[in-house]
């Protein structure tokens, strides 16, 4: 191979390592945020329920690495990781969980309804599957604006939902609408095997989420959701196809290492099952991959330390933040045109 060829290959390898390190940094920040959210729940600082995505970080990091700020996402009740990966400020997010001033929704959304329109995060949702029609509506809005402008619109929507959502009406309705109108949306099913405290497959007929998408004519791809390199590669291909085109479906197999909520010990799961998935934890898995690619151990370890320091600071600042002004209770209230909100 020529010297030029060697140089080009080296540059590609360097770019790949830098990209992987960046995604690892995102994963570490998500993990650190979730650990402090769990602590905040124990300390009585989190207002409302909190659902942790510990163990699922690679899906959020790998998918959102392929998005622009102008793109949109919707999420689930387990949405902190998606929000961070899309670029939201972790300090404002922690304030939101604590119900404090300076939160992304001024402390009124909390964990299950966290949102940040500034980065295209249209909201988490406490209702299973309810983010799907919101995402489809956003994608249809993009299509209508493009038609009105008479030119293509490169924006896409990514809709995250869990395997439990496939048994709810919005799944069929949303996917059907997206396919009929060829909307620019990527559906991402995070299959962590459990729907709250029920093993999903015990109550889901047929071969699974991908088959249901394909039955509607939406091409489906399955990926190891704990392999951030694979998620990044496949999501990149799918996002590129969706831009200006029709919908696609990504089934990411993963596992939540914690219970359904921060207060749930998850005792309904067998210890050996959890242990087997601990061995597939995406963070140490990615750390080992980086070291195998030649990144110094000190550099890899520093990522986790930096994330911990950042989130310790966010936790302390949120804890010390003031409560929102009482007047904010009367903002963002639906006006049905009757001249009163009561």
C-alpha positions, 0 to 999 in steps of 0.5 A: 500500500502506498504511503498516501493510502497508509495515511488515509487509513490512519486518519480514518482509524483516528476519526473512528477512535475519536468518535467512539471516545465521544460516544463513551463520554456521552454514555459515562455522563448518562450513567453518572446522571442516572446514579445521581438521580437514583440518589436524589430519589432516595434523598427525597429530592426527586419530585415524582417517580424516576425511571433509570436507563442504566444499562441502556446508554449505548442506544441513546449515545449511538443513535443521537450521535447521528442527529443534528440539533435541528432534528427532533426526538421523543422519548419514554418515561425512561428518557434521561439518557436520550435527553442528554445524548441530544444535547440538553444541559445536565444541570438544568435537567437535574433542576427539573427532576428536583422541581427547582427553578432553572429546570428545562421545564421550569420544574413542572415536567419532572423526570417523566415529562422532561423536555428541551425544545432548544435541542429538539427534545420534544419530551419524555412521556409517562404514558407508554407508547404516547410519544409515538403519535407525537413523533409522527405528528412532528414528522408530518409537520416536517413533510408539510413544511417542505411541501409548502416551501417547495424544497426538501427538508433534511430534518428527521424525527427519532422516536424512542419507545420500549418493547412494552409499547408494541402492544398499545394502540399508538404503535400500530396507528403511528407506524401505519400513518408514517408509512402511508405518508412516507414520513421522515421518522426513525422508530427505535424500539429499546427492547430491554425484555421487561414491561415494568415487572412483566416479561414482555414476551410472555404477553406479546404474540408473534415474532416480535417488534421488527416483524410487526413493523415489516408487516406494515411495510417499514424496513426493520433492522436489529442491532445489539443495543449494548454495542455502541459502535454497531448502534452508531453504524446502523443508526447512521445508515438508517438516519441517512435513508430517512432524511427526505425519505420514508420511515425505518425501524431499529430494534435495539436489544438491551437490558435495564440493570436496575428495576422499573423505577428507582424504588423497585428492587427488581426482585422478580428477575432471577439473579443469574439473568441480571448477572448475565446482562451485567457482563454485557454492560455497555460502559465497561465493554466500550472502555475495553474496546477503546483500550484495544484500539490503543487509547491509554487506560488513563484517558479512558478512566478520566472520562468516568471521573470527569463525568462523575465530577460534572454530575456531582456539581449538577446535583449540588447546584440543583439541590441548592437552587430555589423553588420556581416562582408561584406565578409560573403555575399559571403559565403553559396552561391550555386555553380552550377559548372559554376565557378561563382555565378552570 
